[in-house]
């Protein structure tokens, strides 16, 4: 069984607004990320929250998610990954690590990563677009201890470099696996590309 950890603990400082709860079509950004994972066939999802955790939980309280909390919202991604891994069920054999600011990564792309694991037995799978790796990545839970103790500076890159012989890179047709939504301009551009319309909210005057 393959679970997913969805990372959404940060403060969105560069955005100037709280990314997970921004509108993205008929849903919020984080709801869209969850829906894409579900549509790809992922049953167990651990959502790692931190900043404004109560609001995110309330918004998603009907989604049958597991929640993990990273109290240090400004910490490195490695901390959030460790919090998520600690909440995985014993049934999980591998985990997708997905980013909460990539709502345009479609179920088809996620499914391709899952299929690569099923077809090849690869312990580490990275989707790539035109040679550039992106997310979500898949990690076999034979590496659970390493996921719990990632190098804060290098994170998943150190794990994948250490076990490079186990890595399977799978080409996908979506550039969105490589694009983070870090700034307001990133958000507006992505919303317009996907929905052919600007987002239905104005940029806040200051960070929220």
C-alpha positions in Angstrom: 0.0 0.0 0.0 1.3 3.4 -1.0 0.5 6.4 1.3 1.2 10.1 0.7 2.6 12.8 2.8 1.3 16.3 1.7 3.5 19.1 3.0 1.6 22.3 4.0 3.2 23.6 7.2 4.9 26.7 6.0 4.0 30.4 6.6 3.9 31.4 2.9 6.0 34.5 3.6 7.1 35.1 0.0 3.5 34.7 -1.2 2.2 37.4 1.1 -0.9 35.3 1.6 -1.5 31.8 3.1 -1.1 29.5 0.1 -3.1 26.4 1.2 -6.4 28.3 1.6 -6.1 30.4 -1.6 -8.9 29.8 -4.2 -8.0 27.4 -7.0 -11.0 27.0 -9.2 -13.9 25.8 -7.2 -11.6 24.5 -4.4 -8.7 25.8 -2.3 -5.1 25.0 -3.2 -4.8 22.4 -0.5 -8.2 20.8 -1.3 -7.1 20.5 -4.9 -3.9 18.8 -3.9 -5.8 16.3 -1.8 -8.4 15.7 -4.5 -5.6 15.0 -7.0 -4.0 12.4 -4.8 -7.4 10.7 -4.1 -8.2 10.6 -7.8 -4.9 8.9 -8.5 -5.8 6.1 -6.1 -4.0 7.2 -2.9 -6.1 6.1 0.1 -3.9 7.1 3.0 -2.9 10.8 3.1 -1.0 12.4 6.0 -1.3 16.2 5.8 1.5 18.0 7.6 0.2 21.3 9.0 1.9 24.1 11.0 1.0 27.7 10.4 -2.7 28.3 10.8 -3.1 24.6 11.4 -6.6 24.9 12.9 -8.0 26.6 9.8 -6.6 24.0 7.5 -7.9 21.1 9.7 -11.4 22.8 9.8 -11.4 23.2 6.0 -10.5 19.5 5.4 -12.3 17.9 8.4 -14.5 15.8 6.0 -11.6 14.4 4.0 -10.6 11.3 6.1 -7.0 12.6 6.4 -4.4 11.9 9.0 -2.8 15.0 10.3 0.7 15.7 11.5 1.9 18.9 13.1 5.2 20.7 12.6 5.2 23.3 15.3 8.3 25.0 13.8 6.6 26.3 10.7 9.9 28.0 9.5 11.9 24.8 9.8 13.4 22.9 6.9 11.2 20.5 4.8 13.1 17.6 6.5 11.2 18.3 9.8 7.8 18.2 8.1 8.7 15.0 6.3 9.7 13.4 9.6 6.5 14.5 11.3 4.5 13.0 8.4 6.4 9.7 8.4 5.7 9.3 12.1 2.0 9.3 11.4 2.0 6.7 8.6 0.1 3.5 9.3 1.9 0.2 9.6 0.3 -1.0 6.4 2.1 1.6 4.3 4.9 0.1 2.2 6.0 3.2 0.4 5.2 6.9 0.5 4.6 9.7 -2.0 6.0 13.0 -0.8 3.9 15.8 -2.3 4.0 19.5 -2.0 1.0 21.5 -0.9 1.7 24.3 -3.4 1.5 22.2 -6.6 -2.3 21.9 -7.2 -1.7 21.6 -11.0 0.0 18.2 -10.7 -2.8 16.0 -12.1 -3.9 12.6 -11.0 -2.5 11.2 -14.3 1.0 12.3 -13.3 0.7 10.9 -9.8 -0.7 7.7 -11.2 2.3 7.4 -13.5 4.7 7.5 -10.5 2.6 4.8 -8.8 2.6 2.6 -11.9 6.3 2.9 -12.2 6.7 1.5 -8.7 4.2 -1.4 -9.5 5.9 -2.2 -12.8 9.5 -2.0 -11.8 9.6 -2.5 -8.0 11.7 0.7 -7.8 12.4 1.8 -4.3 12.8 5.5 -5.3 10.9 7.1 -8.1 11.3 10.7 -9.4 9.0 12.2 -12.1 10.9 14.3 -14.6 9.9 16.8 -17.3 12.5 17.5 -20.0 15.2 16.2 -17.7 14.3 18.1 -14.6 13.1 16.2 -11.6 10.1 17.2 -9.6 7.4 16.1 -7.2 5.7 14.0 -6.0 8.6 11.6 -5.4 8.1 8.0 -4.1 10.2 6.5 -1.3 10.0 2.9 -0.2 9.6 2.7 3.5 12.6 0.5 3.8 14.1 3.9 4.1 11.8 5.0 7.0 14.7 5.6 9.4 16.5 7.8 6.9 13.3 9.8 6.2 13.0 10.4 10.0 16.6 11.7 10.1 17.2 13.6 6.8 20.0 16.1 6.5 18.3 19.4 7.2 20.4 21.2 4.6 20.0 18.7 1.7 16.8 16.9 2.6 15.6 14.3 0.1 18.4 15.1 -2.3 20.9 13.5 0.1 18.7 10.3 0.4 18.3 10.0 -3.4 22.0 10.7 -4.0 23.0 8.0 -1.4 20.8 5.4 -3.1 21.2 6.6 -6.7 21.3 3.0 -8.0 17.8 2.5 -6.6 16.3 5.6 -8.3 14.0 5.3 -11.3 13.3 8.5 -13.2 10.1 8.5 -15.1 9.3 11.0 -17.8 6.0 12.8 -17.6 4.3 15.4 -19.8 3.6 18.0 -17.2 5.9 20.9 -16.4 3.9 21.5 -13.3 5.9 18.9 -11.4 8.9 21.3 -11.4 7.0 24.5 -10.5 6.4 25.7 -7.0 3.9 28.5 -6.2 6.1 30.7 -4.1 5.0 34.3 -5.0 1.7 36.0 -5.8 2.8 36.3 -9.4 3.4 32.5 -9.5 -0.1 32.0 -8.1 -1.8 34.3 -10.6 0.1 32.8 -13.5 -0.8 29.3 -12.5 -4.4 30.1 -12.0 -4.7 31.8 -15.4 -2.9 28.9 -17.1 -5.3 26.3 -15.6 -8.6 28.2 -15.5 -8.0 30.9 -18.2 -9.0 33.5 -15.6 -7.2 35.4 -12.8 -7.8 34.3 -9.3 -11.0 35.7 -7.7 -9.1 37.4 -4.9 -6.9 40.4 -4.7 -3.3 40.4 -3.4 -3.4 41.2 0.3 -1.7 44.4 1.4 0.5 42.4 3.9 1.3 38.9 4.9 -1.5 37.0 6.6 
